[in-house]
Amino acid sequence: MTARPPQIRVTAMPADTNPYGGVFGGWLMAQMALGAGSLASRVGQGKAVVVSATDFAFPGAMAVGDELSVYCEVAATGTTSLTIAAEAIARTRNGEATTKVAQGTFKFVLLGEDDRPRAIALPTHTRSP
């Protein structure tokens, strides 16, 4: 996933730490949800809400001041839903070293103006003569 531009990029601040001084896993999950939600809304062309978040792993750690990049891709589509795979990569503040710090999967349901599930409007492809 890292070959594409990130959905979001943010710097971890002191308020984002856990009681042990490391970056809080919940903060990482929130950043991933923001990135995944951005992609789901763009692909679904409207309101998209999280209905589940699964398969989280935290294989690495990041420090305050490190830059977090969240990469997302559509893993599956349903009639009214999109499943988004998210990967969080930390880059050291004063260098180029990167570490995969989290990954997870988010499922979104697309909602219409009435806040009820609506079908995904996938783009239609036209053929040139």
N, C-alpha and C positions, 0 to 999 in steps of 0.2 A: 504493500500500500504506500510506502514512503516515496515512490517515484513521482507521485502527483503532489500538487500544492496542498498544504494543510487547509482544513476547514476553518480552524482557528489557531491562533498562536497567542500565548500569554506567559507572563513571568510570574513565578511563584514568589509570594511575599511572606513576611513573617506571620501574618494572620492566618496563613494557609497551612500552618504546621499542626502536628498532633502533640500530645503531652510529652513525647520523647524528643521533639525537635525536628523530626522528619516531616516531609510534606504529607499531609493527611490524605489517605486513600479516598475518603468521601469527596474531597476537593477534586481529585483526579477524575472520579466518576462524574461529578457535576460538569467539568469541562468537556468530558467526552459526550455527555448528554446534550450540551449546547451545540457541539459540532455536528453530532448525529441529527439533532433536530433541525439544524440549518439545512442539511442535505435533504432530509425528508420533506421539509416544506418546499424546497426548490423543485425537487423531482415530482412531488405530488401536486405542485402548483396551488398550494393553499395551506390551511390549518392542519397541522399534524401533531398528535399528542402521544406521549409514551404510554404504552400499556404493559410493557415488561422490559426488564433489564436482566440479562443472564450472562453466564459464562465468563465472569470476571476473573482475571488473573493479574497479579502485580509482580512481574518477574524482576523488577529493578527498583532502585530508589533515586529520588532527586532531591536536591538541596534548594534552600531558599536562594533566589536569584537566578536559578536555572530557567531556561526558556522551555516551555512545553508546547509542542506542536501536536495537534490532533488530526489524524487522517481517517477518513471515512469512505466507505463504499457500500452500495446497495448489494446485499447478499441474497435477497429473495424478495419477490413481490407476491402479494395475494390480491384478492378482489378489492379489498379496502385497506390493505396494510402494506407496509414496507419494513423489511428487516435490514438494519444497518449494522455493519461490522465497524468497530472503532478501535483505533490503535493510538496510544499516547507515547510520544518519543520526547525525552528530555535532552536538551543540549546544554553543556556547561556554560556558565555565564561568560567566562573569559576565554573560550576556546571553541573547538569544533567537535569535541567528543560527544557522541550521542549514546543514549541508553533507552531501550524499550522499558517503560515503567508501568504500563497498564494496557489491557485489551479487554474488550467486552462486546456484547451484542445488545442492541436496542430494537424493540419492535414498536412501530408507530401505526396508529390508525388515522386515516385521513377523515376530516370532518367537513361537512357542508356548512352553509350559512345557518342552518337550523341546529347545528352542533350534533348532528347524527352522522354515523358513518356513511361515507360516500365512496363510490367506485373510483379507482385510480384512472385518470385520463392520460393514458400513454400517448405520446406523439405518434401521429400517423405518418408513414413514409410514402412519398409519392415517387413514382418512377418517371424518369425522363424518356421521351420517345426515342 
